[in-house]
């Protein structure tokens, strides 16, 4: 927006030399009101606005920019930007031959954020040394996260559809083989009890048993990768976790795993599909047991805050290296010698269908902690304290 010309203030400034002390005082008060109005307008913006001098010091920062910098408002003006945010200071280093720039960058302080930056050079008509850089900062962290979640969800759905198609195609020839084995057994019956006939019948029975086993694997696989939409109902997560751990206790004892379960007497209800929540817990626990091989400790705890029911499963297994931790939700990716690599992907899909989240933290040779967060049915609204005068 171009600056207004020939305003009443411009006309007064044009006659500045002829003003007496009283009119100069009036002019000063008018300028102060204009400045306060402009600062009030800028402070209402959601975007951060920074004005930087040539030496990199902050000449002006609106309220949103101060929050993004995590700085004390009283210390911002006149201080070099790199003292508050080296990442941002480096990003705003506009080359001398460039008048403007737009980019996105990640900053680490005062918390990890993704910022969209619009930067422009503003020249001073009277002094080249007074050239400034003006930056407009928009926090697009939530927008970036939503986009990534949408892309990831679409990727998972496409993988699931592909896997379901492959499993279905495997099932068709199994059915055909089963039919022909039945015909083979009938023909063998016609040969009586000769050694050759008995051998054919025994081989057919073995093949029939293996087909039944494979058919069960395919059926279970399809059920896992194409979970039905959750049948959400008011659910007591304490009882669900207790039931699941009771079912797993014999297996843990056989493996020599010591289990410590810390459950509260009661917990606010969640909306969940009881069977799918158990499936999620089974998947996490199965990984923990395999990571510990034989022996080790498993800690299961349940708690809640104003918004979430939080289920934590910690093991003392081999842990996951940092370079592999980012891939645990990838389809068919596994760090084990055996395994399909779908357990964590199914877990993620179940948690998303419940509006929840999964957090994994791991240290090699120390262990892994998986945290599942389920939204409470009735979330309590936390009020913020009024600012002190």
C-alpha positions as CSV (number, residue, x, y, z in Angstrom):
1,X,0.0,0.0,0.0
2,X,1.5,3.4,-1.0
3,X,1.9,6.0,1.7
4,X,-0.7,8.8,1.7
5,X,0.5,12.0,0.3
6,X,-0.5,15.6,1.2
7,X,-2.2,14.6,4.5
8,X,-2.7,17.2,7.1
9,X,0.4,15.9,8.9
10,X,2.5,16.3,5.7
11,X,1.3,19.9,5.4
12,X,2.2,20.6,9.0
13,X,5.6,19.0,8.5
14,X,6.2,21.2,5.5
15,X,5.8,24.3,7.7
16,X,7.9,22.9,10.5
17,X,10.4,25.8,10.6
18,X,7.6,28.3,11.1
19,X,6.0,26.5,14.1
20,X,6.2,28.0,17.6
21,X,6.8,25.9,20.8
22,X,3.0,25.4,21.3
23,X,2.4,24.1,17.8
24,X,5.6,21.9,18.0
25,X,4.1,20.3,21.2
26,X,0.8,19.7,19.4
27,X,2.7,18.1,16.5
28,X,4.7,15.9,18.8
29,X,1.5,14.7,20.5
30,X,-0.1,14.0,17.1
31,X,3.0,12.0,16.0
32,X,2.9,10.0,19.2
33,X,-0.8,9.2,18.6
34,X,-0.1,8.2,15.0
35,X,2.7,5.9,16.3
36,X,0.6,4.3,19.0
37,X,-2.2,3.7,16.5
38,X,0.2,2.0,14.1
39,X,1.7,-0.2,16.8
40,X,-1.8,-1.2,18.0
41,X,-2.8,-2.1,14.4
42,X,0.4,-4.2,14.0
43,X,-0.1,-5.9,17.3
44,X,-3.5,-7.2,16.2
45,X,-1.9,-9.2,13.4
46,X,-1.4,-12.9,13.8
47,X,1.7,-12.6,11.7
48,X,5.0,-11.5,13.2
49,X,6.4,-8.3,11.8
50,X,10.1,-7.5,12.2
51,X,12.0,-4.4,11.1
52,X,15.8,-4.9,11.0
53,X,18.6,-2.3,10.6
54,X,21.5,-2.9,8.4
55,X,23.6,-4.3,11.3
56,X,21.0,-6.9,12.0
57,X,19.6,-5.3,15.1
58,X,15.8,-5.2,15.7
59,X,14.3,-1.8,15.2
60,X,10.7,-3.0,15.7
61,X,8.9,-6.2,16.5
62,X,5.1,-6.5,16.9
63,X,3.6,-8.7,19.6
64,X,3.4,-11.8,17.4
65,X,7.0,-11.5,16.4
66,X,8.1,-11.3,20.1
67,X,6.2,-14.5,20.8
68,X,7.8,-16.3,17.9
69,X,11.2,-15.2,19.1
70,X,10.5,-16.3,22.7
71,X,12.0,-13.0,23.8
72,X,11.3,-10.4,26.6
73,X,9.5,-7.5,24.9
74,X,11.6,-5.0,26.8
75,X,14.8,-6.4,25.4
76,X,14.0,-6.9,21.7
77,X,14.4,-3.4,20.3
78,X,18.1,-2.5,19.6
79,X,19.3,-6.1,20.1
80,X,20.8,-8.2,17.3
81,X,18.3,-10.8,16.0
82,X,20.9,-13.6,16.1
83,X,20.9,-13.4,19.9
84,X,17.3,-14.5,19.9
85,X,17.2,-16.8,16.9
86,X,20.4,-17.6,14.9
87,X,18.3,-19.7,12.5
88,X,16.0,-16.8,11.7
89,X,18.8,-14.3,11.5
90,X,20.7,-16.4,8.9
91,X,17.5,-16.9,6.9
92,X,16.8,-13.1,6.9
93,X,20.3,-12.3,5.5
94,X,19.0,-10.8,2.3
95,X,21.7,-10.6,-0.5
96,X,22.4,-7.0,-1.6
97,X,21.2,-7.7,-5.2
98,X,17.8,-9.1,-4.0
99,X,14.9,-6.8,-3.1
100,X,12.5,-9.4,-1.8
101,X,12.3,-13.1,-0.9
102,X,9.8,-15.7,0.3
103,X,10.6,-19.1,1.8
104,X,9.8,-21.6,4.5
105,X,12.2,-22.6,7.2
106,X,12.4,-24.6,10.4
107,X,13.5,-22.9,13.7
108,X,14.4,-24.7,16.9
109,X,14.0,-21.9,19.5
110,X,11.9,-21.3,21.6
111,X,10.3,-24.4,20.2
112,X,10.4,-26.3,16.9
113,X,8.3,-24.4,14.4
114,X,7.9,-24.1,10.6
115,X,7.8,-20.4,9.6
116,X,6.8,-18.9,6.2
117,X,8.9,-15.8,5.7
118,X,8.2,-12.9,3.4
119,X,11.2,-10.5,3.4
120,X,11.6,-7.2,1.6
121,X,14.2,-4.4,1.5
122,X,12.8,-0.9,2.3
123,X,15.1,1.9,1.1
124,X,15.3,5.3,2.7
125,X,15.0,8.1,0.1
126,X,17.3,10.4,2.1
127,X,20.0,7.9,3.3
128,X,21.2,4.7,1.8
129,X,22.6,3.8,5.3
130,X,19.1,3.8,6.7
131,X,17.9,0.9,4.4
132,X,16.0,-1.6,6.4
133,X,14.7,-5.2,6.0
134,X,11.1,-5.9,6.8
135,X,10.1,-9.5,7.5
136,X,6.6,-10.9,7.9
137,X,6.6,-14.3,9.7
138,X,3.7,-16.8,9.6
139,X,3.7,-19.9,11.8
140,X,2.6,-22.7,9.5
141,X,3.6,-25.6,11.7
142,X,0.0,-26.8,12.1
143,X,-0.7,-26.4,8.3
144,X,2.5,-28.4,7.5
145,X,1.6,-31.1,10.0
146,X,-2.0,-31.5,8.6
147,X,-0.6,-31.7,5.1
148,X,1.9,-34.4,6.0
149,X,-0.7,-36.3,8.0
150,X,-3.1,-36.2,4.9
151,X,-0.3,-37.4,2.6
152,X,0.7,-40.1,5.0
153,X,-2.9,-41.3,5.5
154,X,-3.4,-41.5,1.7
155,X,-0.1,-43.4,1.4
156,X,-1.2,-45.9,4.0
157,X,-4.6,-46.4,2.4
158,X,-2.9,-47.1,-1.0
159,X,-0.6,-49.6,0.6
160,X,-3.4,-51.3,2.4
161,X,-5.5,-51.6,-0.8
162,X,-2.5,-53.1,-2.7
163,X,-1.8,-55.6,0.1
164,X,-5.5,-56.6,0.2
165,X,-5.4,-57.2,-3.5
166,X,-2.4,-59.4,-3.3
167,X,-3.8,-61.4,-0.4
168,X,-7.1,-61.9,-2.4
169,X,-5.2,-63.1,-5.4
170,X,-3.3,-65.6,-3.2
171,X,-6.6,-66.9,-1.9
172,X,-8.0,-67.8,-5.3
173,X,-5.3,-70.4,-6.3
174,X,-5.5,-71.9,-2.8
175,X,-9.2,-72.6,-3.3
176,X,-8.5,-74.2,-6.7
177,X,-5.7,-76.4,-5.2
178,X,-8.1,-77.4,-2.4
179,X,-10.7,-78.5,-4.9
180,X,-8.3,-80.6,-6.9
181,X,-7.0,-82.2,-3.8
182,X,-10.5,-83.4,-2.9
183,X,-10.8,-84.9,-6.4
184,X,-7.4,-86.6,-5.9
185,X,-8.5,-88.1,-2.6
186,X,-11.7,-89.4,-4.2
187,X,-9.7,-91.1,-6.9
188,X,-7.4,-92.6,-4.2
189,X,-10.4,-94.0,-2.4
190,X,-11.2,-96.0,-5.6
191,X,-7.8,-97.7,-5.4
192,X,-8.6,-99.3,-2.0
193,X,-6.0,-99.8,0.7
194,X,-3.0,-100.4,-1.4
195,X,0.3,-98.9,-0.2
196,X,0.2,-96.5,-3.2
197,X,-3.3,-95.3,-2.4
198,X,-2.5,-94.8,1.3
199,X,0.5,-92.8,0.3
200,X,-1.6,-90.6,-2.0
201,X,-4.2,-90.0,0.7
202,X,-1.6,-89.1,3.3
203,X,0.0,-86.6,1.0
204,X,-3.4,-85.1,0.1
205,X,-4.2,-84.7,3.8
206,X,-0.9,-83.0,4.5
207,X,-1.5,-80.6,1.6
208,X,-5.1,-80.0,2.7
209,X,-3.9,-79.1,6.2
210,X,-1.3,-76.7,4.8
211,X,-3.9,-75.1,2.6
212,X,-6.2,-74.6,5.6
213,X,-3.3,-73.0,7.5
214,X,-2.4,-70.7,4.6
215,X,-6.1,-69.8,4.2
216,X,-6.2,-68.8,7.8
217,X,-3.1,-66.7,7.5
218,X,-4.6,-64.8,4.5
219,X,-7.9,-64.4,6.3
220,X,-6.2,-63.0,9.4
221,X,-4.0,-60.7,7.2
222,X,-7.0,-59.3,5.4
223,X,-8.8,-58.7,8.7
224,X,-5.7,-56.9,10.0
225,X,-5.0,-54.6,7.1
226,X,-8.6,-53.8,6.4
227,X,-9.9,-53.1,9.9
228,X,-13.5,-52.2,9.9
229,X,-14.3,-48.6,11.0
230,X,-14.2,-48.6,14.8
231,X,-17.4,-49.2,16.5
232,X,-17.0,-46.3,19.0
233,X,-18.7,-46.7,22.3
234,X,-18.0,-45.4,25.8
235,X,-15.1,-47.5,27.0
236,X,-13.3,-48.0,30.3
237,X,-9.7,-48.2,29.2
238,X,-8.6,-49.5,32.6
239,X,-10.6,-52.7,32.2
240,X,-9.5,-53.1,28.6
241,X,-5.8,-52.9,29.5
242,X,-6.3,-55.3,32.5
243,X,-8.0,-57.9,30.2
244,X,-5.3,-57.6,27.6
245,X,-2.5,-58.0,30.1
246,X,-4.2,-61.0,31.6
247,X,-4.4,-62.7,28.2
248,X,-0.6,-62.1,27.7
249,X,0.6,-63.0,31.1
250,X,1.1,-66.7,30.4
251,X,3.2,-65.9,27.3
252,X,5.3,-63.4,29.3
253,X,5.9,-65.9,32.1
254,X,7.1,-68.5,29.5
255,X,9.6,-66.0,28.1
256,X,10.8,-65.0,31.6
257,X,9.6,-61.4,31.2
258,X,8.8,-59.5,34.5
259,X,5.7,-57.3,34.1
260,X,4.8,-54.3,36.2
261,X,1.3,-52.9,35.5
262,X,0.3,-49.6,37.1
263,X,-3.4,-48.9,36.6
264,X,-5.5,-46.3,38.3
265,X,-8.7,-47.3,40.1
266,X,-10.7,-45.4,37.5
267,X,-10.2,-43.2,34.5
268,X,-12.4,-40.8,32.5
269,X,-14.2,-42.7,29.7
270,X,-13.0,-42.7,26.1
271,X,-14.9,-43.4,22.9
272,X,-13.3,-46.5,21.4
273,X,-13.7,-49.9,19.8
274,X,-12.7,-52.3,22.6
275,X,-11.4,-55.0,20.2
276,X,-9.3,-52.6,18.2
277,X,-7.8,-51.0,21.3
278,X,-6.8,-54.6,22.4
279,X,-5.3,-55.2,19.0
280,X,-3.2,-52.0,19.3
281,X,-2.0,-53.1,22.7
282,X,-1.2,-56.6,21.5
283,X,0.9,-55.2,18.6
284,X,3.0,-53.0,20.9
285,X,3.4,-55.7,23.5
286,X,4.4,-58.3,20.8
287,X,7.2,-56.0,19.6
288,X,8.4,-55.4,23.1
289,X,8.6,-59.2,23.9
290,X,10.5,-59.8,20.7
291,X,12.9,-56.9,21.4
292,X,13.7,-58.5,24.8
293,X,13.9,-62.1,23.4
294,X,14.0,-63.9,26.8
295,X,14.0,-62.1,30.1
296,X,13.7,-58.4,30.7
297,X,11.2,-56.0,32.2
298,X,7.9,-54.6,30.8
299,X,6.3,-51.6,32.4
300,X,2.7,-50.7,31.5
301,X,1.1,-47.6,33.0
302,X,-2.1,-45.7,32.4
303,X,-2.9,-42.1,33.3
304,X,-4.9,-39.1,32.1
305,X,-4.9,-35.3,31.9
306,X,-7.6,-32.8,30.9
307,X,-7.8,-34.1,27.3
308,X,-6.1,-37.5,26.9
309,X,-6.0,-41.0,28.3
310,X,-2.3,-41.9,28.1
311,X,-1.2,-45.5,27.9
312,X,2.6,-46.1,28.1
313,X,4.4,-49.4,27.4
314,X,8.1,-49.5,28.2
315,X,10.5,-52.4,27.6
316,X,14.1,-53.0,28.4
317,X,14.9,-54.5,25.0
318,X,17.5,-53.9,22.4
319,X,16.1,-50.5,21.4
320,X,15.9,-49.0,18.0
321,X,18.7,-46.9,16.5
322,X,17.8,-43.3,15.6
323,X,18.3,-43.8,11.9
324,X,15.7,-46.6,11.9
325,X,13.2,-45.0,14.3
326,X,11.8,-42.8,11.6
327,X,10.9,-45.9,9.5
328,X,9.0,-47.9,12.1
329,X,5.6,-47.0,10.6
330,X,6.7,-47.9,7.0
331,X,4.8,-50.9,5.5
332,X,6.9,-54.1,5.5
333,X,9.8,-52.5,7.3
334,X,11.0,-54.5,10.3
335,X,14.3,-54.7,12.3
336,X,13.6,-58.4,13.1
337,X,14.9,-61.4,11.2
338,X,11.3,-62.6,10.8
339,X,8.0,-60.6,10.7
340,X,5.8,-59.0,8.2
341,X,6.5,-55.4,9.1
342,X,2.8,-54.5,9.3
343,X,2.2,-54.4,13.1
344,X,3.1,-50.8,13.7
345,X,1.4,-49.6,10.5
346,X,-1.8,-51.3,11.7
347,X,-1.3,-49.7,15.1
348,X,-1.0,-46.3,13.5
349,X,-4.2,-46.8,11.5
350,X,-6.1,-47.8,14.6
351,X,-4.9,-44.9,16.6
352,X,-5.8,-42.4,13.9
353,X,-9.2,-43.9,13.5
354,X,-9.7,-43.2,17.2
355,X,-8.5,-39.6,16.9
356,X,-5.4,-40.5,18.9
357,X,-1.7,-40.5,18.4
358,X,1.4,-42.7,18.8
359,X,4.7,-41.6,20.3
360,X,7.9,-43.8,20.2
361,X,11.1,-43.1,22.1
362,X,14.0,-45.5,22.0
363,X,17.6,-45.8,23.1
364,X,19.8,-48.7,21.8
365,X,20.7,-51.2,24.5
366,X,18.3,-49.4,26.9
367,X,14.8,-50.0,25.6
368,X,11.8,-48.5,24.0
369,X,8.7,-46.6,25.2
370,X,5.6,-46.5,23.2
371,X,2.9,-44.0,24.3
372,X,-0.7,-44.2,23.0
373,X,-3.0,-41.2,23.5
374,X,-6.7,-41.6,23.3
375,X,-9.0,-38.5,23.4
376,X,-11.3,-38.4,26.5
377,X,-15.0,-38.5,25.8
378,X,-15.5,-35.4,27.9
379,X,-12.6,-33.1,27.6
380,X,-12.2,-30.5,30.4
381,X,-11.5,-27.0,29.2
382,X,-8.6,-25.4,30.9
383,X,-8.9,-21.7,31.5
384,X,-5.9,-19.4,31.3
385,X,-5.0,-17.1,34.2
386,X,-5.8,-13.5,33.6
387,X,-2.6,-11.5,32.9
388,X,-1.3,-9.6,35.8
389,X,-1.6,-5.9,35.7
